[in-house]
């Protein structure tokens, strides 16, 4: 069993994985040597369904996600223009 099943802590949902990360991870996994992880393993890994993923499938998917995150630029948040922006004005002391 995984830690989530053995834990007494309440389940906390994770932030959804961006679609471009999933697409990149699937492409990376497809290029790896060996048997591909089935679609159901991906669904379970992403937390969209319950079930178990075999250790080799888990390793393939995890390595693929690590590579996808490393190769995909992060999202940069922009501050809203206008209202809400703080400004500091330096007024020399004489």
C-alpha positions as a Markdown table, in Angstrom:
| # | Residue | x | y | z |
|---|---|---|---|---|
| 1 | Unk | 0.0 | 0.0 | 0.0 |
| 2 | Unk | 1.1 | 3.5 | -0.6 |
| 3 | Unk | 1.6 | 6.2 | 2.1 |
| 4 | Unk | -1.8 | 7.8 | 1.3 |
| 5 | Unk | -3.6 | 4.6 | 2.2 |
| 6 | Unk | -1.6 | 4.0 | 5.3 |
| 7 | Unk | -1.8 | 7.6 | 6.5 |
| 8 | Unk | -4.3 | 8.9 | 9.1 |
| 9 | Unk | -4.0 | 12.3 | 7.6 |
| 10 | Unk | -7.0 | 13.5 | 5.5 |
| 11 | Unk | -6.6 | 13.4 | 1.7 |
| 12 | Unk | -5.6 | 16.7 | 0.2 |
| 13 | Unk | -6.2 | 17.2 | -3.5 |
| 14 | Unk | -3.3 | 18.4 | -5.6 |
| 15 | Unk | -3.2 | 21.1 | -8.1 |
| 16 | Unk | -4.1 | 19.8 | -11.6 |
| 17 | Unk | -1.2 | 19.1 | -13.9 |
| 18 | Unk | -1.0 | 21.5 | -16.9 |
| 19 | Unk | -2.1 | 19.8 | -20.2 |
| 20 | Unk | 1.2 | 20.7 | -21.9 |
| 21 | Unk | 3.2 | 18.9 | -19.1 |
| 22 | Unk | 1.0 | 15.8 | -19.5 |
| 23 | Unk | 1.5 | 15.8 | -23.3 |
| 24 | Unk | 5.3 | 16.2 | -22.9 |
| 25 | Unk | 5.5 | 13.4 | -20.3 |
| 26 | Unk | 3.4 | 11.1 | -22.5 |
| 27 | Unk | 5.8 | 11.8 | -25.5 |
| 28 | Unk | 8.9 | 11.2 | -23.3 |
| 29 | Unk | 7.5 | 8.0 | -21.9 |
| 30 | Unk | 6.6 | 6.7 | -25.4 |
| 31 | Unk | 10.2 | 7.3 | -26.5 |
| 32 | Unk | 11.6 | 5.2 | -23.6 |
| 33 | Unk | 12.8 | 1.6 | -24.3 |
| 34 | Unk | 10.5 | -1.1 | -23.0 |
| 35 | Unk | 6.8 | -1.6 | -22.6 |
| 36 | Unk | 4.7 | 1.6 | -22.4 |
| 37 | Unk | 2.5 | 2.3 | -19.4 |
| 38 | Unk | -1.1 | 1.8 | -20.2 |
| 39 | Unk | -3.6 | 4.7 | -20.3 |
| 40 | Unk | -5.2 | 3.5 | -17.1 |
| 41 | Unk | -1.9 | 3.8 | -15.2 |
| 42 | Unk | -1.7 | 7.4 | -16.3 |
| 43 | Unk | -5.2 | 8.1 | -15.1 |
| 44 | Unk | -4.4 | 6.5 | -11.7 |
| 45 | Unk | -1.1 | 8.3 | -11.4 |
| 46 | Unk | -2.8 | 11.7 | -12.1 |
| 47 | Unk | -5.3 | 10.9 | -9.3 |
| 48 | Unk | -8.3 | 10.9 | -11.7 |
| 49 | Unk | -9.2 | 7.3 | -10.7 |
| 50 | Unk | -8.4 | 4.9 | -7.9 |
| 51 | Unk | -6.4 | 1.8 | -8.3 |
| 52 | Unk | -2.8 | 0.6 | -8.3 |
| 53 | Unk | 0.0 | 1.2 | -10.7 |
| 54 | Unk | 2.8 | -1.4 | -10.9 |
| 55 | Unk | 6.2 | -0.3 | -9.8 |
| 56 | Unk | 7.8 | -0.4 | -13.3 |
| 57 | Unk | 4.9 | 1.7 | -14.7 |
| 58 | Unk | 5.1 | 4.1 | -11.8 |
| 59 | Unk | 8.9 | 4.5 | -12.5 |
| 60 | Unk | 8.4 | 5.2 | -16.2 |
| 61 | Unk | 5.6 | 7.7 | -15.6 |
| 62 | Unk | 7.5 | 9.5 | -12.8 |
| 63 | Unk | 10.8 | 9.7 | -14.9 |
| 64 | Unk | 8.7 | 11.1 | -17.8 |
| 65 | Unk | 7.1 | 13.8 | -15.6 |
| 66 | Unk | 10.4 | 14.8 | -14.1 |
| 67 | Unk | 11.9 | 15.2 | -17.6 |
| 68 | Unk | 8.7 | 17.1 | -18.8 |
| 69 | Unk | 8.9 | 19.5 | -15.9 |
| 70 | Unk | 12.6 | 20.1 | -16.5 |
| 71 | Unk | 12.0 | 20.8 | -20.3 |
| 72 | Unk | 8.9 | 23.0 | -20.0 |
| 73 | Unk | 9.3 | 26.6 | -19.0 |
| 74 | Unk | 7.5 | 27.6 | -15.8 |
| 75 | Unk | 4.4 | 29.8 | -15.9 |
| 76 | Unk | 5.2 | 33.4 | -15.0 |
| 77 | Unk | 2.5 | 35.3 | -13.2 |
| 78 | Unk | 2.2 | 39.0 | -14.1 |
| 79 | Unk | 1.2 | 41.6 | -11.7 |
| 80 | Unk | -2.1 | 43.4 | -12.6 |
| 81 | Unk | -1.6 | 46.8 | -14.1 |
| 82 | Unk | -3.1 | 49.9 | -12.4 |
| 83 | Unk | -4.8 | 49.4 | -9.1 |
| 84 | Unk | -3.2 | 47.3 | -6.4 |
| 85 | Unk | 0.4 | 48.0 | -7.3 |
| 86 | Unk | 2.5 | 49.4 | -4.6 |
| 87 | Unk | 4.9 | 52.2 | -5.3 |
| 88 | Unk | 7.7 | 53.6 | -3.2 |
| 89 | Unk | 8.9 | 57.1 | -3.8 |
| 90 | Unk | 12.1 | 58.2 | -2.3 |
| 91 | Unk | 12.1 | 61.7 | -1.0 |
| 92 | Unk | 15.6 | 62.9 | 0.0 |
| 93 | Unk | 15.9 | 64.2 | 3.5 |
| 94 | Unk | 17.6 | 67.6 | 3.7 |
